[in-house]
Amino acid sequence: MPPGDRIDPYAQFNFLVEIDNVTRAGFTECGGLTTEQDVIDYREGSEDTIVRKIPGLRKITNITLKRGFTQDRELWEWRKTTIDGRTERRAGAIVLLDEAREEVLRFNFREGWVCKWDGPQLNASTNEVAIESLEICHEGLELEG
């Protein structure tokens, strides 16, 4: 990299959500892009002063999405498949964009289904946008790009 060139961090507001390769617009917030792993302490019989740390089970946090409540009922219908006992699993991605709206990073998830849906909180004394929230549990998160 030539001297003087800057590498700025990406802005957090520039993202898209894709579910089964269809872009879902209008999300104001996305969280839960987290993976972690249990740590298992292991003591070898031949060493009495050292505890080894070995990786245990992997854990993946649910993805939380929030957006303004609209007439689009597709996410509710996806949630309803689980309520009705016929869970529909889907793949998807959270796509981070740069300032030119070009894709720079992609967080792919697989085998996702809506495990929680929150309707809007209604309050007649404010003029804020009604927000719906949903959580997608899934079985894998990969960073691409």
C-alpha positions as CSV (number, residue, x, y, z in Angstrom):
1,M,0.0,0.0,0.0
2,P,1.5,3.4,-1.0
3,P,2.1,5.8,1.9
4,G,-0.8,8.1,2.5
5,D,-3.5,5.6,1.4
6,R,-6.1,5.1,4.1
7,I,-8.1,2.0,4.9
8,D,-11.3,3.3,6.6
9,P,-13.7,0.9,8.4
10,Y,-17.0,0.2,6.8
11,A,-20.1,2.0,8.0
12,Q,-22.6,-0.1,9.9
13,F,-25.7,1.4,8.3
14,N,-24.9,0.1,4.8
15,F,-26.2,-3.5,4.7
16,L,-28.7,-5.7,2.9
17,V,-30.5,-8.9,4.1
18,E,-31.0,-11.8,1.7
19,I,-33.2,-14.8,2.5
20,D,-33.1,-17.6,-0.1
21,N,-31.3,-15.2,-2.5
22,V,-34.1,-12.6,-2.3
23,T,-33.1,-9.2,-1.0
24,R,-35.4,-8.1,1.9
25,A,-35.2,-4.3,2.2
26,G,-35.8,-1.8,5.0
27,F,-34.1,-3.4,8.0
28,T,-32.9,-0.8,10.4
29,E,-30.9,-3.1,12.7
30,C,-29.1,-6.4,12.5
31,G,-27.4,-8.2,15.4
32,G,-26.2,-11.6,16.5
33,L,-23.4,-12.2,14.0
34,T,-21.5,-14.0,16.7
35,T,-19.8,-17.3,17.1
36,E,-18.1,-18.7,20.2
37,Q,-16.7,-21.9,21.5
38,D,-16.7,-23.6,24.9
39,V,-13.2,-24.0,26.4
40,I,-12.5,-27.3,28.0
41,D,-9.8,-27.5,30.7
42,Y,-7.8,-30.7,30.3
43,R,-5.0,-32.0,32.6
44,E,-2.7,-34.5,31.2
45,G,-1.6,-37.2,33.7
46,S,2.1,-36.6,33.1
47,E,1.9,-32.9,33.9
48,D,0.6,-31.7,37.3
49,T,1.2,-28.0,36.9
50,I,-0.3,-27.2,33.4
51,V,-3.9,-27.2,32.4
52,R,-4.4,-27.5,28.7
53,K,-7.2,-25.5,27.0
54,I,-8.9,-27.4,24.2
55,P,-11.9,-26.3,22.0
56,G,-15.3,-27.7,22.9
57,L,-18.8,-27.2,21.3
58,R,-19.3,-24.3,18.9
59,K,-22.2,-21.9,19.6
60,I,-23.9,-19.6,17.2
61,T,-26.0,-16.7,18.3
62,N,-29.4,-16.0,16.8
63,I,-29.5,-13.3,14.1
64,T,-31.8,-10.4,15.2
65,L,-33.4,-8.2,12.6
66,K,-35.5,-5.1,13.1
67,R,-37.5,-3.1,10.5
68,G,-40.4,-0.7,10.2
69,F,-43.7,-2.6,10.2
70,T,-45.4,-2.6,6.8
71,Q,-48.0,-4.5,4.8
72,D,-45.3,-7.1,3.7
73,R,-46.3,-10.2,5.6
74,E,-43.7,-12.6,4.2
75,L,-41.6,-12.8,7.4
76,W,-44.7,-13.4,9.5
77,E,-45.7,-16.2,7.1
78,W,-42.2,-17.7,7.5
79,R,-42.6,-17.6,11.3
80,K,-46.1,-19.1,11.0
81,T,-44.7,-22.3,9.3
82,T,-43.0,-23.1,12.6
83,I,-46.1,-22.2,14.7
84,D,-48.1,-24.6,12.5
85,G,-45.6,-27.4,13.0
86,R,-44.1,-27.4,9.5
87,T,-40.8,-25.5,10.0
88,E,-39.4,-24.1,6.8
89,R,-35.6,-23.7,6.9
90,R,-33.9,-21.2,4.7
91,A,-30.4,-20.0,3.8
92,G,-29.6,-16.3,3.8
93,A,-26.9,-13.6,4.1
94,I,-26.3,-10.3,5.7
95,V,-24.4,-8.3,3.1
96,L,-22.2,-5.4,4.2
97,L,-21.8,-2.6,1.5
98,D,-19.1,0.1,1.1
99,E,-19.8,3.8,0.5
100,A,-20.4,3.1,-3.2
101,R,-23.0,0.4,-2.3
102,E,-20.7,-2.4,-3.5
103,E,-20.6,-5.7,-1.6
104,V,-17.5,-6.0,0.6
105,L,-18.4,-8.7,3.1
106,R,-21.1,-11.4,3.3
107,F,-22.2,-13.3,6.4
108,N,-23.9,-16.4,5.1
109,F,-26.1,-18.5,7.4
110,R,-27.7,-21.9,6.7
111,E,-30.7,-23.9,7.9
112,G,-32.3,-20.8,9.4
113,W,-35.8,-20.5,10.7
114,V,-37.7,-17.8,12.6
115,C,-37.7,-18.8,16.3
116,K,-39.1,-15.4,17.6
117,W,-41.1,-12.6,16.2
118,D,-42.0,-9.4,18.0
119,G,-44.8,-7.2,16.7
120,P,-44.6,-3.4,17.1
121,Q,-45.0,-1.7,20.5
122,L,-47.9,0.7,20.1
123,N,-48.0,4.0,21.9
124,A,-50.6,6.7,21.1
125,S,-48.5,9.4,22.7
126,T,-45.6,9.2,20.2
127,N,-45.1,9.5,16.5
128,E,-42.3,6.9,16.1
129,V,-42.3,4.2,13.4
130,A,-43.8,0.9,14.4
131,I,-41.0,-1.7,14.5
132,E,-41.2,-5.5,14.1
133,S,-38.4,-7.7,15.2
134,L,-37.5,-11.3,14.4
135,E,-34.8,-13.8,15.5
136,I,-33.5,-16.3,13.1
137,C,-31.8,-19.3,14.6
138,H,-29.5,-21.2,12.3
139,E,-26.9,-23.9,12.1
140,G,-23.9,-22.2,10.6
141,L,-22.4,-18.7,10.0
142,E,-19.6,-18.1,7.5
143,L,-17.8,-14.9,6.6
144,E,-17.2,-14.5,2.9
145,G,-15.3,-11.7,1.1
